[in-house]
């Protein structure tokens, strides 16, 4: 699993995003670009609720979005 530059936008540590992906159940999604991806909502090892989105390109899974749930503008996910 690799991290895209955009994954660091919300300053979630890489180990926290990785932990969230490894411990949460993925939900299949289609990204805004029409690519298949996975959406995760889970808690990291610090107890912070995270939203993480991954996509697979050329056989490699990329984390391109990792954000604390509390930073969402809408509260639909909670």
C-alpha positions as CSV (number, residue, x, y, z in Angstrom):
1,X,0.0,0.0,0.0
2,X,1.3,3.4,-1.0
3,X,0.4,6.9,0.0
4,X,-0.5,9.6,-2.5
5,X,0.6,13.2,-1.8
6,X,-3.0,14.1,-1.2
7,X,-3.2,11.6,1.7
8,X,-1.3,14.0,3.9
9,X,-3.6,17.0,3.4
10,X,-5.4,16.6,6.7
11,X,-2.1,15.8,8.6
12,X,-3.2,12.2,9.6
13,X,0.0,10.3,10.3
14,X,0.7,7.5,7.9
15,X,0.7,4.8,10.6
16,X,-2.7,6.0,11.7
17,X,-4.2,5.8,8.2
18,X,-2.6,2.4,7.7
19,X,-4.0,1.1,11.0
20,X,-7.4,2.4,10.1
21,X,-7.3,0.5,6.8
22,X,-6.1,-2.7,8.4
23,X,-8.8,-2.7,11.1
24,X,-11.9,-1.3,9.4
25,X,-14.3,-3.0,6.9
26,X,-14.1,-1.5,3.4
27,X,-17.1,-0.3,1.5
28,X,-16.7,-0.3,-2.3
29,X,-17.2,3.1,-4.0
30,X,-16.7,4.8,-7.3
31,X,-14.6,7.9,-7.1
32,X,-15.4,11.3,-8.7
33,X,-13.1,10.2,-11.5
34,X,-15.0,7.1,-12.1
35,X,-12.4,4.8,-10.6
36,X,-13.3,1.9,-8.2
37,X,-12.1,2.5,-4.7
38,X,-12.7,1.5,-1.1
39,X,-14.0,3.8,1.7
40,X,-13.1,3.0,5.3
41,X,-14.4,4.5,8.5
42,X,-12.6,3.4,11.6
43,X,-10.6,4.3,14.6
44,X,-6.9,4.6,14.6
45,X,-4.5,3.4,17.4
46,X,-4.9,6.8,19.1
47,X,-8.7,6.6,19.3
48,X,-9.3,9.1,16.5
49,X,-12.2,8.3,14.1
50,X,-11.0,8.5,10.6
51,X,-12.3,8.4,7.0
52,X,-9.9,6.8,4.5
53,X,-10.3,6.3,0.8
54,X,-8.1,4.1,-1.3
55,X,-7.9,3.3,-5.0
56,X,-6.1,0.6,-7.0
57,X,-4.0,1.7,-9.9
58,X,-1.8,-0.8,-11.9
59,X,-2.1,-3.4,-9.1
60,X,-1.1,-1.0,-6.3
61,X,-3.5,0.2,-3.6
62,X,-3.1,3.9,-2.9
63,X,-4.4,5.8,0.1
64,X,-5.3,9.2,-1.3
65,X,-7.6,10.5,1.4
66,X,-7.2,10.3,5.2
67,X,-9.1,12.7,7.4
68,X,-10.5,12.8,10.9
69,X,-14.3,12.4,10.8
70,X,-14.7,15.5,13.0
71,X,-13.4,17.6,10.0
72,X,-16.3,16.7,7.8
73,X,-18.5,19.6,6.7
74,X,-21.5,17.3,6.7
75,X,-22.3,14.8,9.4
76,X,-23.9,12.2,7.2
77,X,-21.1,9.6,7.9
78,X,-21.5,9.6,11.7
